[in-house]
Amino acid sequence: MAWRDQYQQGSFRGAPFRTEAEERTGGRRIVSHEFPGRDEPVTEDLGRRAKQFSIDCHVIGAEFLKQRDDLLTALEAPGPGLLVHPQYGRMMAVVFDYACSTSTEEGGIARFRITFGEAGQAVPSKFSKSAGNEAEKMADNVTGKAPKDFEKGFSIEDAASFVEEAATEIVKGMGQISQLAAGLRGGVGPALRAFEAGLNFLPANVVSLLRAPLSLAMSVTGLVLAVSALGGGGRRTRLQSLEMLVDWQPPEMEAPIRTPQRELEMANRVALTHLFHVVAAAELVRTAAALDYPSYEEAVAVRDSVSDRLDRLALAAADRGDDAAAEDFDQLRRALALDIAARGASLARVYHLRLAASEPALVLAHRLYGGDVDRRARAPLTLEARAAAIVARNAIAHPGFVPAGVEIELLTDAPGNEVRAA
């Protein structure tokens, strides 16, 4: 096959450019050790160097200013993006640097020199973690292998147009629900910019990404991780935003699945949905295990709610014969249960009390907890803080009047120990 037949239109994050020249650099990472009294060095091979691609290119024509600005926006967006290299095809790449030049002598053209580097994937840490981090380790494991699993089960090669269109709509649906989930979280700074970049990149480049399943999987994974990383919101809001992703389902297929093309459409639908669900479930488990809970009962309630969702996903995977997918959800559920059990020993328990007479919250706190402060807490709790917690937990209208005859909810002073009798 002639080289011109293999040549592709260059683009980055969907912004096209015309290539003039390109250069690739690489090699091995070799360290040379020299020792006293020895003439020959000892060389150590530390692995392949990261590939770099330098491209001289331009945009030209009546719309060159818009094309120039689109390419500049793509080059300055954070994180890796899909590079269509004119010689080496599609790959995930990062931008090291670029130069853009225009001149009055050459009207209607903007020239670029861009240096790209291969993005690669994060390598799971091999160091051991302390007990109580099972959920984090399992979430890392599930998220790390999800893109490769997706690559094996997704394809649009020799597919009819409606198969590609169906996959496109599913990816766009993922972007829409991610945007809704992010709206609950808010967030500022780099995390918000990373989410916005991922949200803009995924639907805009879905046609190209469908032909590069691994790149598509990494983009979907990155979008879910960006939602999880957003700041803002309380404990319930953080969980709800990820529960929205776990509960999302694409529209059901209307036509009966009786032809090879319809079977391919269904297989792609299952692969896309599982990728989105398993990464969202991993982040939900990671978040649920890391939250600060005021009581053991609240931690157990969150554990049970998350476990119910994971059980439904595992059952659905088992029903379609995908035992590996079902095992992923089961492992996440077990890891969360272990972490909550480990943390339960240091969490207060909830109990209830009915006062015989109304009294101020500060007096009640002193009577129940005495003059001691909770030195196990990150910030020692004073009696004023304990009184405020009683008022907030029971929605008491005025801190000077804790009502009599009404059952109020309190926390034990220490795990497994009841406070003084009222």
Secondary structure, DSSP 8 states (H G I E B T S, - for coil): --HHHH---EEETTEEEEEEEEEEE--EEEEEE--TT-SS-EEEEEEE---EEEEEEEEESTTHHHHHHHHHHHHHSSS-EEEEETTTEEEEEEEEEEEEE--SSSTTEEEEEEEEEE--------S---TT-HHHHHHHHHHHHHHHHHHHH---TT--HHHHHHHHHHHHHHHHHHHHHHHHH---THHHHHHHHHHHHHHHTHHHHTT-HHHHHHHHHHHHHHHHH---S-HHHHHHHHHHHHH-------S-S-SHHHHHHHHHHHHHHHHHHHHHHHHHHHHHHHS--SSHHHHHHHHHHHHHHHHHHHHHHHHTT-HHHHHHHHHHHHHHHHHHHHHHTTS--EEEEE-SS-B-HHHHHHHHHTT--BTTSSS-B-HHHHHHHHHHHTT-S-TT-B-SSSEEEEE-SBTTB-----
